[in-house]
């Protein structure tokens, strides 16, 4: 029986948070199931995990700059949005959530989100105090109203050496959400 992810085109957009290391495991699982995976990284994501990791896992170059005419003559945000059947943002930091909720387009990831016509999944990850802030909750509510699906963060040990809600969902949980969304499309 063919895998439901085989030959599906997924863009993984990596935000700048410590949970970016989990996204490498998710990317590997998708590729092992024959999905076509393109990775977009923010400038801050590159401080947590290298683009070489994602290039090796996907067999594709990583996009991290809005303007790269050699690789994307029409613009990375346009070409990746047209290719994608699904965009997954993980970790979706408070910054990424705010930009997406407000329609700000000042880097490749935020511009890609405005161009994407496919479903968008976001897996937030941040400090528990940040997650509880009214502004973050307003932004997540706005994104849900706009049709973005959020994979809620869990409670657990956070990199700030506290325990609380803000931990990014595990790769298997995100993978299950990806399967569900793609099966429905």
Secondary structure, 3 states (H helix, E strand, C coil): CCCCCCCCEEEEEECCCCCHHHHHHHHHHHHHCCCEEEEEECCCHHHCCCHHHHHHHHCCCCECCCCCCCCCCCCHHHHHHHHCCEEEEEEECHHHHHHHHHCCCCCHHHHHHHHCCCEEEEEECCCHHHHHCHHHHHHHHHHHHCCCEECCCEEEECCCCCEEEEECCCHHHHHHHHHHHHHHC
